[in-house]
Amino acid sequence: SGEVVRLPSGPKRHYPSYAYAAVDLGTNNCRLLVAVPTQSGFRAVDAFSRIVRLGEGLSVTQRLSDEAVERTIEALAICKTKMQARRVRRMRLVATEACRLALNSQDFISRVRSELGLSVEIISPRTEARLATAGCASLVDPESRSVIVFDIGGGSTEIAWLRGRIRSLQTDPCHSIRAWDSLSVGIVPLAERYKSTSLDAGVFEQMVGDVSQMLSKFASLARGAMKGRNVHLLGASGTVTTIGGIHLGLARYNRARVDGLWMSRADAGAVISSVSAMSQTERVAHSCIGRDRADLVVAGCAILEAILREFPCERLRVADRGLREGILMGMMRKDGAWSRGEEKRPG
């Protein structure tokens, strides 16, 4: 609460003072962010995150389980209460890979609408990639010529090659996307595929190899991103922020220290090696991992390692922002939050 997300500077504008809300309903997490626009971006006034594992078992059954649906509806009810308390006037709730794949996703969406009065939109992989890119693009190094932006999700991984600088609030950073892809691999299905909680180095390499095969098509399209200097990686997701927290040696996760953190490729690789070599007990006990992430973090590390190998940049920037921020920026930009003249009110 009170966190300020700043975007590239420009002339002062009129901006609305009412609250906006974004809900990202993923395969693993349900996350809410409520914010109000400011002249330099927006200010977060409330947030909520809960691991609901909506996609648990989906790779086997192709259905959302009753238990997962109950957990998710409970989390969405909390989101609704928070949005009402903040008098949100504009909201967007999106669901991603789990709902794209599940045979009974429409039943789930209908139940959310009837029980909570909330409309959940199942977005396409392309939309997800664009929103995730928009949400963390303000962390792009202004001196960079090319950036590989990625978001390791619970059910899929979005990746984009971004060229050009983010110049103003009015500019949609997605106009700078040269290539993108949505890989049908996320931490939940990858962890379920390799069920052992004590993975040896050989099995970890198999996981990395699986992801590398999926990355190959995008890598061939974006090979031009590696040409020249001033190229870096920009990674969003719990996996990347966890790696950042471990690298800093935090006794407790601190978003202010992790969001925007620069890491060298060598430092990121060292943390990945350390985490993948831990026992399940060690991961549970670690302050930056914990019980909720202990069985999933190795799968996330395997995805990150594959990206680091395919795009051998020397610098990785960590983003504790992404889809929700992209949703908020899109709504605010559409309402003319940073435009000259009279503010526009949502319809």
C-alpha positions as CSV (number, residue, x, y, z in Angstrom):
1,S,0.0,0.0,0.0
2,G,1.4,3.4,-1.0
3,E,3.9,2.0,-3.4
4,V,4.5,4.3,-6.3
5,V,5.2,2.9,-9.8
6,R,7.0,5.6,-11.8
7,L,7.1,5.7,-15.5
8,P,9.1,7.8,-17.9
9,S,8.8,11.5,-17.2
10,G,6.9,14.0,-19.4
11,P,4.8,17.2,-19.1
12,K,2.3,17.4,-16.3
13,R,-1.1,16.0,-17.1
14,H,-4.6,15.9,-15.7
15,Y,-5.3,12.5,-14.2
16,P,-8.3,10.8,-12.5
17,S,-8.3,10.2,-8.8
18,Y,-10.5,7.2,-8.6
19,A,-9.2,3.7,-8.1
20,Y,-8.5,1.0,-10.6
21,A,-8.1,-2.7,-9.9
22,A,-6.4,-5.6,-11.8
23,V,-6.7,-9.2,-10.9
24,D,-4.3,-11.8,-12.4
25,L,-5.8,-15.3,-12.0
26,G,-3.0,-17.6,-12.9
27,T,-2.4,-21.3,-12.8
28,N,-0.7,-21.0,-9.4
29,N,-1.6,-17.5,-7.9
30,C,-4.6,-15.2,-7.6
31,R,-3.2,-11.6,-7.3
32,L,-4.9,-8.3,-7.0
33,L,-3.5,-4.8,-7.3
34,V,-5.5,-1.6,-6.7
35,A,-4.0,1.8,-7.7
36,V,-4.8,5.4,-8.5
37,P,-3.0,7.3,-11.3
38,T,-0.4,10.0,-10.5
39,Q,1.3,12.4,-12.8
40,S,4.4,10.1,-12.9
41,G,2.6,6.7,-13.1
42,F,0.4,5.3,-10.4
43,R,0.3,4.7,-6.7
44,A,-0.7,1.3,-5.3
45,V,-3.3,1.6,-2.5
46,D,-4.0,-2.1,-1.9
47,A,-2.8,-5.5,-3.0
48,F,-3.5,-9.2,-2.3
49,S,-1.8,-12.4,-3.3
50,R,-2.7,-16.0,-2.5
51,I,-1.4,-19.3,-3.9
52,V,-4.5,-21.1,-5.0
53,R,-3.1,-23.7,-7.5
54,L,-6.0,-23.5,-9.8
55,G,-4.2,-25.6,-12.3
56,E,-3.3,-28.4,-9.9
57,G,-3.6,-31.8,-11.7
58,L,-4.8,-30.1,-14.9
59,S,-2.1,-31.7,-17.0
60,V,-3.6,-35.1,-16.1
61,T,-7.3,-34.5,-15.9
62,Q,-7.7,-31.5,-18.3
63,R,-10.2,-30.1,-15.7
64,L,-10.1,-27.7,-12.9
65,S,-10.6,-29.7,-9.7
66,D,-13.4,-29.0,-7.3
67,E,-10.8,-28.3,-4.5
68,A,-8.9,-25.8,-6.7
69,V,-12.1,-24.0,-7.7
70,E,-13.2,-23.6,-4.1
71,R,-9.8,-22.2,-3.1
72,T,-9.9,-19.8,-6.0
73,I,-13.4,-18.5,-5.4
74,E,-12.5,-17.9,-1.7
75,A,-9.5,-15.8,-2.9
76,L,-11.6,-13.9,-5.4
77,A,-14.2,-13.1,-2.7
78,I,-11.3,-11.4,-0.7
79,C,-10.4,-9.5,-3.8
80,K,-14.0,-8.3,-4.2
81,T,-14.1,-7.2,-0.6
82,K,-10.9,-5.2,-1.1
83,M,-12.1,-3.6,-4.3
84,Q,-15.4,-2.6,-2.6
85,A,-13.5,-1.1,0.3
86,R,-11.4,1.0,-2.0
87,R,-14.4,2.0,-4.1
88,V,-12.9,0.8,-7.3
89,R,-14.6,2.2,-10.4
90,R,-12.8,0.4,-13.1
91,M,-11.5,-3.2,-12.9
92,R,-10.3,-5.9,-15.2
93,L,-10.0,-9.6,-14.1
94,V,-8.1,-11.9,-16.3
95,A,-7.4,-15.6,-16.3
96,T,-4.6,-17.3,-18.1
97,E,-3.2,-20.7,-19.0
98,A,-5.2,-22.9,-16.6
99,C,-8.5,-21.5,-17.8
100,R,-7.4,-21.6,-21.4
101,L,-6.7,-25.3,-21.2
102,A,-9.4,-26.6,-18.8
103,L,-12.4,-28.3,-20.3
104,N,-14.6,-26.9,-17.5
105,S,-13.3,-23.3,-17.4
106,Q,-16.6,-21.8,-18.6
107,D,-18.4,-23.5,-15.7
108,F,-15.9,-21.9,-13.4
109,I,-16.3,-18.5,-15.0
110,S,-20.1,-18.8,-14.8
111,R,-19.9,-19.7,-11.1
112,V,-17.7,-16.7,-10.3
113,R,-20.2,-14.5,-12.0
114,S,-23.2,-15.9,-10.3
115,E,-21.7,-16.2,-6.8
116,L,-19.5,-13.1,-6.7
117,G,-20.9,-10.9,-9.5
118,L,-17.4,-10.7,-11.0
119,S,-16.6,-11.0,-14.7
120,V,-13.4,-12.9,-15.5
121,E,-11.9,-12.7,-18.9
122,I,-9.9,-15.6,-20.3
123,I,-7.1,-13.8,-22.3
124,S,-5.2,-15.2,-25.2
125,P,-1.4,-16.0,-25.0
126,R,-0.7,-12.9,-27.2
127,T,-2.6,-10.6,-24.9
128,E,-0.9,-12.1,-21.8
129,A,2.5,-11.6,-23.4
130,R,1.7,-8.0,-24.3
131,L,0.3,-7.1,-20.8
132,A,3.2,-8.7,-19.0
133,T,5.6,-6.8,-21.2
134,A,3.8,-3.5,-20.7
135,G,3.7,-4.0,-16.9
136,C,7.5,-4.2,-16.5
137,A,8.7,-2.2,-19.5
138,S,9.4,0.8,-17.2
139,L,12.4,-1.2,-15.9
140,V,14.1,-1.4,-19.3
141,D,17.5,0.2,-19.2
142,P,17.0,3.5,-21.2
143,E,20.4,3.0,-22.8
144,S,19.6,-0.5,-24.1
145,R,19.0,-1.3,-27.7
146,S,17.3,-4.6,-27.2
147,V,15.7,-6.4,-24.3
148,I,14.4,-9.9,-23.8
149,V,11.4,-9.6,-21.5
150,F,10.0,-12.8,-19.9
151,D,7.4,-13.9,-17.4
152,I,7.6,-17.4,-15.9
153,G,4.1,-18.3,-15.0
154,G,2.3,-21.1,-13.3
155,G,1.0,-22.6,-16.5
156,S,2.9,-20.9,-19.3
157,T,5.9,-18.7,-19.9
158,E,5.6,-15.5,-22.0
159,I,8.7,-14.0,-23.7
160,A,9.2,-11.0,-26.0
161,W,11.9,-9.2,-27.8
162,L,11.5,-5.5,-27.2
163,R,13.4,-2.9,-29.2
164,G,13.3,0.9,-28.6
165,R,13.1,3.1,-25.6
166,I,10.0,3.8,-23.5
167,R,9.6,7.5,-24.0
168,S,6.3,8.6,-22.3
169,L,3.2,7.6,-20.4
170,Q,1.1,7.9,-23.6
171,T,3.3,5.4,-25.5
172,D,2.3,1.8,-25.4
173,P,5.6,-0.2,-24.9
174,C,4.0,-3.1,-26.9
175,H,4.6,-1.0,-30.1
176,S,8.3,-1.9,-29.6
177,I,7.7,-5.7,-29.6
178,R,9.6,-7.3,-32.5
179,A,8.8,-10.9,-31.7
180,W,7.0,-12.8,-28.9
181,D,6.0,-16.3,-27.9
182,S,3.9,-18.0,-25.2
183,L,5.5,-21.3,-24.2
184,S,3.2,-24.0,-23.0
185,V,5.4,-24.7,-20.0
186,G,5.1,-23.2,-16.5
187,I,6.2,-24.2,-13.1
188,V,3.2,-26.3,-12.2
189,P,3.1,-28.7,-15.2
190,L,6.9,-28.9,-15.3
191,A,7.0,-29.7,-11.5
192,E,4.2,-32.3,-12.0
193,R,6.0,-33.9,-14.9
194,Y,9.1,-34.4,-12.7
195,K,7.5,-35.4,-9.5
196,S,10.5,-36.1,-7.3
197,T,11.2,-33.5,-4.6
198,S,14.9,-34.4,-4.5
199,L,16.0,-33.9,-8.1
200,D,19.6,-34.8,-9.0
201,A,21.7,-32.9,-11.5
202,G,20.8,-35.2,-14.4
203,V,17.1,-34.8,-14.0
204,F,17.5,-31.0,-13.6
205,E,19.3,-31.0,-17.0
206,Q,16.4,-32.9,-18.5
207,M,14.0,-30.2,-17.3
208,V,16.3,-27.5,-18.8
209,G,16.5,-29.4,-22.0
210,D,12.7,-29.7,-22.3
211,V,12.3,-25.9,-22.0
212,S,15.2,-25.2,-24.4
213,Q,13.4,-27.2,-27.1
214,M,10.3,-25.1,-26.6
215,L,12.4,-21.9,-26.7
216,S,14.2,-22.7,-29.9
217,K,11.6,-21.3,-32.3
218,F,11.5,-17.9,-30.5
219,A,15.3,-17.9,-30.1
220,S,15.8,-18.2,-33.8
221,L,13.4,-15.2,-34.4
222,A,15.0,-13.1,-31.7
223,R,18.6,-13.9,-32.5
224,G,19.0,-10.3,-33.7
225,A,18.5,-9.1,-30.2
226,M,21.9,-10.4,-29.2
227,K,23.7,-8.3,-31.8
228,G,25.5,-5.2,-30.6
229,R,25.9,-3.9,-27.1
230,N,23.4,-2.7,-24.5
231,V,21.3,-5.9,-24.5
232,H,19.8,-7.3,-21.3
233,L,17.2,-9.7,-19.9
234,L,14.2,-8.4,-17.9
235,G,12.5,-11.2,-15.9
236,A,9.2,-11.1,-14.0
237,S,7.6,-13.8,-11.8
238,G,7.9,-15.4,-8.4
239,T,10.8,-17.5,-9.6
240,V,12.9,-14.5,-10.7
241,T,12.1,-12.4,-7.6
242,T,12.9,-15.5,-5.4
243,I,16.3,-15.7,-7.1
244,G,16.9,-12.0,-6.4
245,G,16.0,-12.3,-2.8
246,I,18.3,-15.3,-2.3
247,H,21.1,-13.5,-4.1
248,L,20.7,-10.5,-1.7
249,G,20.7,-12.9,1.3
250,L,17.4,-11.5,2.6
251,A,16.1,-12.9,5.9
252,R,12.7,-11.8,4.7
253,Y,11.5,-10.9,1.2
254,N,11.7,-7.2,0.6
255,R,10.0,-6.0,-2.6
256,A,11.7,-2.5,-2.4
257,R,15.1,-4.2,-2.6
258,V,14.3,-6.8,-5.2
259,D,12.2,-4.9,-7.8
260,G,14.6,-3.4,-10.2
261,L,17.6,-5.4,-9.0
262,W,20.4,-5.9,-11.5
263,M,22.1,-9.3,-11.4
264,S,25.0,-10.7,-13.4
265,R,24.5,-13.8,-15.4
266,A,27.0,-15.6,-13.2
267,D,25.3,-14.5,-10.0
268,A,21.9,-15.8,-11.3
269,G,23.5,-19.1,-12.4
270,A,25.1,-19.5,-8.9
271,V,21.7,-19.1,-7.2
272,I,20.0,-21.5,-9.6
273,S,22.7,-24.1,-8.9
274,S,22.3,-23.6,-5.2
275,V,18.5,-23.9,-5.2
276,S,18.4,-27.0,-7.5
277,A,20.9,-28.8,-5.2
278,M,18.9,-28.2,-2.1
279,S,16.8,-30.8,-0.5
280,Q,13.1,-30.3,-0.1
281,T,13.5,-29.7,3.6
282,E,16.2,-27.0,2.9
283,R,13.9,-25.3,0.4
284,V,11.0,-25.3,2.9
285,A,13.2,-23.8,5.6
286,H,14.7,-21.1,3.3
287,S,13.3,-17.6,4.2
288,C,12.9,-16.6,0.5
289,I,11.3,-19.9,-0.6
290,G,9.1,-21.4,2.1
291,R,6.6,-24.3,2.1
292,D,4.3,-22.8,-0.6
293,R,7.0,-22.6,-3.3
294,A,9.3,-25.4,-2.2
295,D,8.0,-28.0,-4.7
296,L,7.8,-25.5,-7.6
297,V,10.9,-23.4,-7.4
298,V,13.2,-25.9,-9.0
299,A,10.9,-26.1,-12.1
300,G,11.1,-22.3,-12.2
301,C,14.9,-22.4,-12.0
302,A,15.0,-24.8,-14.9
303,I,12.9,-22.4,-17.1
304,L,15.1,-19.5,-16.1
305,E,18.3,-21.5,-16.7
306,A,17.1,-22.4,-20.2
307,I,16.4,-18.7,-21.0
308,L,19.9,-17.7,-19.7
309,R,21.5,-20.3,-22.0
310,E,19.5,-19.3,-25.0
311,F,20.1,-15.6,-24.5
312,P,23.6,-15.2,-23.0
313,C,23.2,-11.6,-21.8
314,E,25.6,-10.5,-19.1
315,R,22.8,-8.6,-17.2
316,L,19.5,-9.7,-15.8
317,R,17.1,-7.2,-14.3
318,V,14.5,-8.5,-11.8
319,A,10.9,-7.2,-11.9
320,D,8.4,-7.6,-9.1
321,R,5.7,-6.4,-11.5
322,G,4.1,-7.6,-14.7
323,L,0.6,-8.6,-15.7
324,R,-1.4,-6.6,-13.1
325,E,0.7,-3.5,-13.8
326,G,0.2,-3.9,-17.5
327,I,-3.6,-4.2,-17.0
328,L,-3.7,-1.0,-14.9
329,M,-1.6,1.0,-17.3
330,G,-3.8,-0.1,-20.2
331,M,-7.0,1.0,-18.4
332,M,-5.5,4.3,-17.3
333,R,-4.1,5.1,-20.7
334,K,-7.5,4.3,-22.3
335,D,-9.2,6.6,-19.9
336,G,-6.8,9.4,-20.7
337,A,-5.1,9.4,-17.3
338,W,-2.0,11.0,-18.6
339,S,-3.6,13.0,-21.5
340,R,-3.9,16.7,-21.8
341,G,-7.3,18.3,-21.1
342,E,-10.3,17.1,-19.1
343,E,-10.0,13.7,-17.5
344,K,-12.2,10.9,-18.9
345,R,-14.5,9.0,-16.7
346,P,-15.0,5.2,-17.1
347,G,-18.2,4.2,-18.7
